[in-house]
């Protein structure tokens, strides 16, 4: 398929392989973050992907189809499983896809099989339905987001602090007009990150300008559109903070299309595959899903062993990974 033909349709992984002059397997390894590919070949694949505007189907292998965070969720699940296997315990997993009814159906399916405990990444805004399970002695630990209308152990990321750090970082590099693209405001973590943005501006003496803020941005395409609106406005921001990894991908795509990816700063929340291979590499505030998973599993097994201490919220800190995009000066 020629570049002209690709332009008329949607480029495939096979098209990228042909342009980069590598095997389909090599492209697959690069796109999915696999090992065994030299930096030289990886750069060829990345360059071909950008030239063809290839869009990888993140949903094909995602454990959470609504946000594509397969890397994060997979890591969290593996960490839980690593702790469980030491106890000779089998882990059952399911995805709620940000659907409250689906969450309840999954919990019902698991409890009907008499599982010993539950680790839940919640979608529901009311967890009183779990009270009967608690009375029956089933321990419940929440990850990523705290429970609603229920006292329970929770292991969460310090979302607001992570975004505040992103604001401080951009200010240190000379930015005062910093835009923000946030996920659905109904998601607790998205609301926390937006709050962190507002707090970060206030701490640095920057007055909020709602014209450079876009909330309820869901997915790559909407993020691309929202970023383009900001970048082409009369008074565009000199830097962007994105509140979720697919939003970051969409924002970077808009920056590249406007040829502003080396002129406008970008810091994203949550790491993602190939972020280090882009040009420039994407600076991110990274969560630690392995630590979240290990902590949650440890709490669950302590509860199973008879721990009756008061419920606690455990906070796992984020890490800033500097790769270049967040270090661009205005």
C-alpha positions, -999 to +999 in steps of 0.1 A: +000+000+000+015+033-010+015+064+012-010+080-012-033+049-007-028+050+030-038+087+030-072+077+015-078+050+042-065+040+076-029+028+078-025-007+092+004-024+110+013-041+077+017-007+060+040+004+087+061-028+083+064-022+046+075+014+049+100+007+077+112-024+058+108-047+088+087-077+096+052-075+109+064-092+141+089-064+146+062-037+143+039-056+167+067-058+193+074-021+191+038-011+192+030-034+221+062-026+240+077-060+236+114-069+240+139-080+214+139-050+191+170-029+187+168+009+192+177+015+155+147-007+143+124+008+169+131+043+156+125+032+120+091+017+131+082+049+151+092+071+122+071+051+097+041+051+121+042+089+124+047+093+086+016+072+079-003+086+109-008+050+120-032+046+149-027+015+170-059-002+181-054+001+218-088-015+225-079-048+209-060-061+239-072-038+266-086-050+299-106-018+303-119-010+268-133+024+278-099+039+286-073+016+271-052+014+302-041-022+295-005-017+307-015-002+340-044-026+348-023-056+336+006-046+359-018-041+389-034-075+383+000-092+380+012-077+413-020-089+430-015-124+415+022-125+426+011-120+462-018-145+459+003-173+443+025-173+473-005-182+494-017-208+469-047-186+460-063-183+425-072-148+413-104-143+392-106-110+372-132-091+354-137-056+338-164-032+348-157-008+318-168+022+339-203+006+340-220+006+375-244-022+366-216-043+352-196-038+384-225-052+404-230-081+381-193-090+383-193-088+421-224-110+422-208-135+399-177-136+421-195-138+454-218-166+441-186-186+437-178-180+473-146-160+467-126-153+499-122-116+493-127-088+467-103-062+453-124-037+434-115-009+410-148+009+414-171+023+387-202+026+410-210+058+429-228+038+457-212+007+473-239+001+500-248-030+480-216-046+494-228-044+530-243-079+530-210-093+518-192-075+545-216-089+571-209-123+557-173-118+565-159-111+530-131-085+531-132-058+504-103-036+493-107-008+468-080+003+444-075+035+423-106+051+438-121+051+473-156+035+479-187+056+480-212+053+510-192+024+525-162+023+549-135+001+535-098-002+530-086+017+498-053+020+480-052+051+458-028+073+439-021+109+451-037+123+419-040+159+430-004+160+442+008+145+409-009+172+388+003+200+412+038+187+406+032+190+368+021+226+372+052+235+393+074+217+368+061+238+338+062+270+358+099+263+366+105+261+329+090+295+323+053+287+316+025+309+329-003+300+305-009+263+311-039+246+295-056+215+309-074+186+293-093+164+318-112+131+317-149+127+327-155+149+357-178+121+371-147+099+376-133+105+411-097+104+400-104+128+371-120+152+396-090+150+419-066+157+390-085+187+380-084+200+416-047+195+415-045+217+384-065+245+401-044+242+433-012+242+413-021+274+395-031+291+428+001+281+445+021+297+417+000+329+417-015+322+383-051+333+377-074+306+363-084+311+326-113+288+318-107+293+281-076+270+282-094+242+302-114+213+286-131+187+308-150+156+300-125+148+272-128+110+267-105+092+244-079+100+217-101+116+191-118+140+215-085+149+230-071+156+196-100+179+188-099+197+222-062+203+219-065+217+184-092+241+197-068+254+223-038+256+201-056+275+174-073+299+197-065+337+198-045+332+230-032+296+230-015+281+260+023+276+260+020+243+277-006+215+282-013+192+311-033+161+302-052+141+329-051+106+314-029+087+290-052+085+260-059+122+264-021+127+263-018+107+230-046+128+214-030+160+226+004+150+212-012+141+179-027+176+177+007+192+186+024+172+158-002+181+133+002+218+141+040+213+142+041+226+177+054+194+194+088+210+200+074+244+209+045+237+233+052+220+266+033+188+275+031+168+307+007+138+309-007+119+338-001+081+335+026+066+314+019+047+282+036+025+257+061+042+233+060+075+252+098+073+254+102+067+216+082+098+205+100+130+195+103+146+219+097+119+245+066+125+267+072+137+302+046+120+325+034+118+360+035+080+364+014+059+388+029+028+404+004+001+396+027-026+409+029-010+443-009-004+444-015-041+436+010-054+462-004-031+488-040-041+481-033-078+481-013-075+514-042-057+530-067-083+518-047-112+531-042-095+565-079-091+567-084-127+558-059-136+586-081-118+611-069-082+612-097-061+626-079-027+627-099+003+615-102+008+578-075+029+562-068+048+530-033+040+517-018+066+493+008+056+467+029+085+454+035+092+418+068+096+400+077+123+374+095+109+344+112+136+324+116+128+287+117+162+269+081+174+262+077+188+297+111+206+296+102+228+265+104+265+273+078+289+259 
